[in-house]
Amino acid sequence: MTTVTITVLDAATVFEGPETVYRYDLPGTGIVEGWALEDTIQQAEKICGENWPDVDAEVIADPSVTEASIEAVTILERQLSAAGVSVTAQQPVATASAVDTETPPTTAVTPVVDAADNPPLHTAASTELSDAHEPGPAHALREPPLKQRVLRSVSWIDPFHVIIAAVILAVVGVSWWAMRNDGDTAAATDSSLAAVSEERPESSEQDPEQAPNKPAETSDIEVEGLRVTLPAGFRTSIDDGLITATGGDPNLRVLLAADPLYNVPADALFAEIKSEVDKDDELHGAEEEAGKLRYSEKPKGDESVVTWTTWVDDDEQLSVGCHTRVEPTTPQNAACRMAVDSLERVSQQGEAKEEDKD
């Protein structure tokens, strides 16, 4: 019988079986929070192949981990048992196979993405997140989240479908909601802080009774060749071409993306997106106005909402997603509208493209 050992660390999860896979995007804390649980189960299933779920699994915690990862071990054991896997009783420490959380191994590592196993479908992937961290069904999701999709690894498919896959890009690819505390968010994004090209100067000193109301500050952020204006304090992180901007509101993420069209007409692009919206019960209300297509995504398993706006600029498709934990508030909608109204491609010299004017 196939045996798989899953070692949970604070910063990664390691799978040892027919293959050895290091998943630095599936930390123990993510399993507890819920957003990494389904992908962890899917990865275990993938390396076991056709033997799943008739396998033996041992879930252990490295001795250096925190209580969160120890809790993740318990959650994984329960989830694997629910899937029909024979789970060996938890051991107190990791096996002799040392795990280096700083440097990935150079051999015997299986790529995360497999084009044959994970086709670029256009449906959302959501993970139920609750205060009690109760995991959902082992196979509640229809596909892995965007960062594991195969848009970047497919060697060749029809160019038109490459574009349509990119269109929906994130369009429906960020359905899970991984809310972290402010400290974790700042630490995760400090290394990829976008260059702030312009901020409003501080006003000169005035008598408080005579000073006018100071307008809220905004920042022009340049990242990955794009420029966007957002409220001051937003920072960005990048994952497979999808830019995530977060600020002071822990319940809001602004998602940005740009994809080449390769001469696919805008009307064909919009028609394909509308078709996907009609076929997917998690997508709603596709409306076209002033050259932009807008629709919403309500992933199953949580109450989060993603409001997408997408449009064509020259031979490129731009997308802005407003991802909120629940229905967006007026300030959240305002921040997203700022992004929609300002997102543009910039040249390598940082100069904005000149738009044709009639």
Phi and psi in degrees as a GROMACS rama.xvg file:
@    title "Ramachandran Plot"
@    xaxis  label "Phi"
@    yaxis  label "Psi"
@TYPE xy
-65.3951  137.657  THR-2
-120.558  135.994  THR-3
-129.288  134.507  VAL-4
-111.217  126.543  THR-5
-113.308  116.001  ILE-6
-104.439  122.342  THR-7
-100.529  126.999  VAL-8
-121.553  168.876  LEU-9
-65.0482  -32.0832  ASP-10
-110.128  -0.0245454  ALA-11
-168.4  169.942  ALA-12
-132.981  133.715  THR-13
-114.39  132.882  VAL-14
-113.406  124.371  PHE-15
-123.794  119.995  GLU-16
-167.098  -132.779  GLY-17
-56.6652  -27.8976  PRO-18
-132.853  161.066  GLU-19
-113.149  123.178  THR-20
-128.245  127.742  VAL-21
-102  119.461  TYR-22
-113.765  95.6736  ARG-23
-78.0544  -7.8115  TYR-24
-94.7481  4.60623  ASP-25
-125.459  70.2859  LEU-26
-73.6297  161.875  PRO-27
-59.2806  -37.3355  GLY-28
-63.0058  -34.9116  THR-29
-67.949  -32.5898  GLY-30
-66.6042  -42.4561  ILE-31
-65.4713  -42.2475  VAL-32
-70.6719  -20.2302  GLU-33
108.007  -26.2328  GLY-34
-76.2075  -17.225  TRP-35
-106.078  -1.4865  ALA-36
-65.782  -51.1233  LEU-37
-62.6982  -41.429  GLU-38
-65.3792  -32.8943  ASP-39
-64.9291  -44.3833  THR-40
-64.1363  -42.2648  ILE-41
-63.4067  -38.3284  GLN-42
-65.5661  -41.3606  GLN-43
-61.6109  -42.4987  ALA-44
-63.7144  -38.2375  GLU-45
-64.9876  -44.8239  LYS-46
-74.2373  -20.9325  ILE-47
-84.7323  -19.072  CYS-48
62.3856  -136.448  GLY-49
-69.6009  -12.9194  GLU-50
-74.9371  -16.1652  ASN-51
-67.6862  137.829  TRP-52
-96.5823  15.9882  PRO-53
-79.7642  65.6655  ASP-54
-136.451  162.197  VAL-55
-99.0628  133.066  ASP-56
-126.746  139.102  ALA-57
-124.299  123.077  GLU-58
-109.934  122.445  VAL-59
-132.206  160.103  ILE-60
-113.347  134.003  ALA-61
-63.7156  143.43  ASP-62
-63.243  -15.0148  PRO-63
-88.8238  -2.36188  SER-64
-79.446  170.294  VAL-65
-93.3789  179.532  THR-66
-61.3526  -29.3557  GLU-67
-61.5402  -43.9024  ALA-68
-72.7266  -29.826  SER-69
-64.0533  -39.8921  ILE-70
-64.2977  -36.1112  GLU-71
-61.9665  -36.1109  ALA-72
-60.4294  -45.4813  VAL-73
-61.532  -42.8223  THR-74
-63.2374  -44.086  ILE-75
-64.0202  -42.3939  LEU-76
-59.6549  -43.5072  GLU-77
-65.1306  -40.8141  ARG-78
-69.3165  -40.358  GLN-79
-65.511  -41.5611  LEU-80
-61.1693  -40.1622  SER-81
-63.9125  -27.2884  ALA-82
-84.4734  -1.44224  ALA-83
94.6716  9.24088  GLY-84
-84.399  142.243  VAL-85
-81.7467  112.577  SER-86
-102.477  125.639  VAL-87
-78.5666  145.757  THR-88
-55.6216  142.861  ALA-89
-62.9906  137.229  GLN-90
-95.1249  154.313  GLN-91
-71.0926  -27.9492  PRO-92
-136.963  172.173  VAL-93
-72.9296  162.346  ALA-94
-72.046  -179.945  THR-95
-67.6246  -13.9848  ALA-96
-70.2593  104.154  SER-97
-68.9372  144.116  ALA-98
-115.889  122.219  VAL-99
-99.0971  109.294  ASP-100
-81.4072  -4.88924  THR-101
-96.9072  -41.7551  GLU-102
-124.042  118.26  THR-103
-64.3059  152.405  PRO-104
-67.8  156.854  PRO-105
-99.1305  -7.7754  THR-106
-132.858  162.874  THR-107
55.6646  33.4697  ALA-108
-111.629  126.47  VAL-109
-87.7558  129.852  THR-110
-56.7751  147.725  PRO-111
-65.9245  -34.831  VAL-112
-101.182  135.891  VAL-113
-132.141  111.819  ASP-114
-61.3416  -34.3493  ALA-115
-72.5439  -34.7898  ALA-116
-87.2335  -23.4815  ASP-117
-128.972  77.2808  ASN-118
-64.9971  152.376  PRO-119
-75.471  73.7738  PRO-120
-71.3476  165.828  LEU-121
-114.001  48.9837  HIS-122
-126.836  161.559  THR-123
-82.4206  158.927  ALA-124
-126.435  115.244  ALA-125
-122.774  147.607  SER-126
-120.428  126.596  THR-127
-65.1521  131.364  GLU-128
-123.91  121.425  LEU-129
-134.647  162.357  SER-130
-61.6588  -30.4571  ASP-131
-85.2256  -4.27326  ALA-132
59.7108  35.1249  HIS-133
-76.9859  125.675  GLU-134
-72.9569  151.703  PRO-135
-86.8441  -171.31  GLY-136
-58.5451  151.186  PRO-137
-61.5465  -28.8391  ALA-138
-127.147  46.327  HIS-139
-75.5554  -20.5931  ALA-140
-102.016  152.518  LEU-141
-92.2329  -17.9451  ARG-142
-166.356  161.277  GLU-143
-70.6117  164.105  PRO-144
-66.7213  172.743  PRO-145
-52.2342  -42.2413  LEU-146
-65.4763  -13.6422  LYS-147
-103.334  0.663039  GLN-148
-72.0343  168.353  ARG-149
-108.162  22.1272  VAL-150
-58.1799  -35.2086  LEU-151
-88.0998  -10.5984  ARG-152
-114.613  -6.77856  SER-153
-70.8138  124.874  VAL-154
-70.028  -36.2823  SER-155
-165.907  127.269  TRP-156
-142.524  172.08  ILE-157
-55.4691  129.253  ASP-158
-54.8784  -36.533  PRO-159
-62.0986  -41.351  PHE-160
-73.5206  -26.0578  HIS-161
-60.4549  -43.7809  VAL-162
-65.3664  -46.5979  ILE-163
-62.5062  -37.6847  ILE-164
-63.9708  -39.2578  ALA-165
-70.461  -32.7445  ALA-166
-55.9087  -50.0916  VAL-167
-82.2513  -4.9141  ILE-168
20.7454  -90.9753  LEU-169
-111.753  -13.5592  ALA-170
-32.5328  -51.9688  VAL-171
-123.685  26.1804  VAL-172
-101.554  -4.24523  GLY-173
-123.045  60.3717  VAL-174
-87.327  -22.4913  SER-175
-77.6914  158.449  TRP-176
-127.524  109.252  TRP-177
-107.93  92.9484  ALA-178
-88.7339  124.622  MET-179
-117.951  163.955  ARG-180
-71.3921  164.77  ASN-181
-58.3822  -36.8665  ASP-182
-65.5907  -43.6741  GLY-183
-63.8464  -39.7256  ASP-184
-63.285  -44.5812  THR-185
-63.5698  -40.6972  ALA-186
-66.7473  -37.353  ALA-187
-72.2797  -23.0713  ALA-188
-109.906  -8.39992  THR-189
-58.1396  -38.4413  ASP-190
-70.2063  -19.7708  SER-191
-119.441  30.3187  SER-192
-60.5564  123.698  LEU-193
-70.5403  150.514  ALA-194
-67.9577  126.868  ALA-195
-92.9574  107.952  VAL-196
-82.8953  -20.6612  SER-197
-158.702  130.021  GLU-198
-133.146  152.428  GLU-199
-70.2255  136.881  ARG-200
-70.8534  154.667  PRO-201
-69.1259  142.155  GLU-202
-75.1023  154.564  SER-203
-69.2811  158.846  SER-204
-66.4535  136.233  GLU-205
-141.224  162.672  GLN-206
-62.1561  124.876  ASP-207
-52.9263  -31.9603  PRO-208
-75.2458  -23.956  GLU-209
-100.08  -17.662  GLN-210
-69.397  135.479  ALA-211
-72.6289  164.295  PRO-212
-61.9995  126.874  ASN-213
-76.7854  126.578  LYS-214
-66.6268  150.149  PRO-215
-63.4507  140.772  ALA-216
-79.0084  149.646  GLU-217
-128.62  164.258  THR-218
-131.119  137.475  SER-219
-92.4062  115.064  ASP-220
-106.727  131.224  ILE-221
-113.147  124.362  GLU-222
-153.496  134.532  VAL-223
53.0696  38.0364  GLU-224
76.8875  7.94967  GLY-225
-114.496  153.449  LEU-226
-125.942  135.972  ARG-227
-145.992  146.131  VAL-228
-104.051  127.322  THR-229
-138.05  164.786  LEU-230
-56.5691  149.741  PRO-231
-57.2186  144.508  ALA-232
100.043  -5.92867  GLY-233
-75.3095  140.978  PHE-234
-126.333  161.255  ARG-235
-124.283  152.263  THR-236
-134.394  156.956  SER-237
-127.797  134.377  ILE-238
-142.219  109.756  ASP-239
52.8892  42.9027  ASP-240
85.4482  -9.19761  GLY-241
-94.6553  121.864  LEU-242
-95.93  128.935  ILE-243
-113.774  122.49  THR-244
-109.89  129.598  ALA-245
-129.761  146.764  THR-246
-130.911  -144.258  GLY-247
-72.017  -21.859  GLY-248
-84.7833  110.641  ASP-249
-70.5044  -9.16921  PRO-250
-102.303  14.4625  ASN-251
-133.764  133.255  LEU-252
-129.589  132.083  ARG-253
-104.198  121.416  VAL-254
-104.193  132.712  LEU-255
-127.223  141.482  LEU-256
-155.822  153.373  ALA-257
-141.013  133.898  ALA-258
-137.731  139.233  ASP-259
-68.5287  148.2  PRO-260
-99.5161  -20.9227  LEU-261
51.8974  45.1046  TYR-262
71.8531  12.562  ASN-263
-69.5356  124.98  VAL-264
-64.0996  150.859  PRO-265
-61.5776  -38.7973  ALA-266
-66.6595  -35.1173  ASP-267
-68.6329  -38.3001  ALA-268
-61.2791  -50.1542  LEU-269
-65.0432  -37.276  PHE-270
-62.6765  -39.6739  ALA-271
-67.929  -40.9583  GLU-272
-64.2477  -43.4998  ILE-273
-60.861  -37.0422  LYS-274
-63.9628  -41.9862  SER-275
-64.0991  -39.8452  GLU-276
-62.845  -41.5744  VAL-277
-64.6915  -31.7302  ASP-278
-87.9525  -16.7783  LYS-279
-110.083  120.038  ASP-280
-74.456  -3.27091  ASP-281
-92.0754  -7.30419  GLU-282
-109.396  142.337  LEU-283
-144.88  151.621  HIS-284
60.9549  50.6155  GLY-285
-70.6601  119.098  ALA-286
-133.014  134.611  GLU-287
-106.687  131.52  GLU-288
-152.139  130.058  GLU-289
53.3937  40.5245  ALA-290
79.6174  8.22363  GLY-291
-125.145  142.021  LYS-292
-107.246  130.17  LEU-293
-127.397  139.727  ARG-294
-157.961  169.56  TYR-295
-122.75  154.65  SER-296
-124.921  128.504  GLU-297
-122.609  91.6446  LYS-298
-61.7507  145.973  PRO-299
-75.6287  144.384  LYS-300
102.794  -15.4166  GLY-301
-150.2  -179.369  ASP-302
-103.612  11.1001  GLU-303
-70.8526  157.829  SER-304
-133.864  136.352  VAL-305
-119.153  117.444  VAL-306
-100.789  115.343  THR-307
-101.874  139.317  TRP-308
-129.214  126.691  THR-309
-135.833  146.957  THR-310
-156.63  170.776  TRP-311
-106.832  131.824  VAL-312
-128.395  110.614  ASP-313
55.6048  -124.952  ASP-314
-104.824  40.5251  ASP-315
-139.851  145.352  GLU-316
-106.931  121.856  GLN-317
-105.166  143.079  LEU-318
-137.215  140.05  SER-319
-127.722  127.414  VAL-320
-115.86  131.569  GLY-321
-103.822  102.463  CYS-322
-104.452  114.684  HIS-323
-124.577  153.883  THR-324
-64.4839  -38.5291  ARG-325
-131.526  -166.851  VAL-326
-54.3322  134.043  GLU-327
-65.1856  146.27  PRO-328
-87.7342  172.041  THR-329
-61.1793  -45.985  THR-330
-61.4558  -37.0159  PRO-331
-66.1714  -42.5955  GLN-332
-62.146  -36.7601  ASN-333
-65.4246  -41.7564  ALA-334
-63.0937  -40.6225  ALA-335
-69.3246  -36.1311  CYS-336
-64.0155  -37.0971  ARG-337
-56.5833  -43.1254  MET-338
-66.2093  -44.1357  ALA-339
-62.3633  -42.2762  VAL-340
-73.656  -20.6892  ASP-341
-113.293  -17.0803  SER-342
-61.0855  128.671  LEU-343
-153.804  157.956  GLU-344
-82.4261  139.824  ARG-345
-118.437  157.287  VAL-346
-75.8001  173.2  SER-347
-63.7424  -25.1638  GLN-348
-84.2741  0.122644  GLN-349
85.6661  4.51932  GLY-350
-88.2084  136.58  GLU-351
-67.7114  146.101  ALA-352
-64.6627  143.646  LYS-353
-81.6316  127.114  GLU-354
-90.3007  141.773  GLU-355
-66.7599  133.07  ASP-356
-120.218  133.236  LYS-357
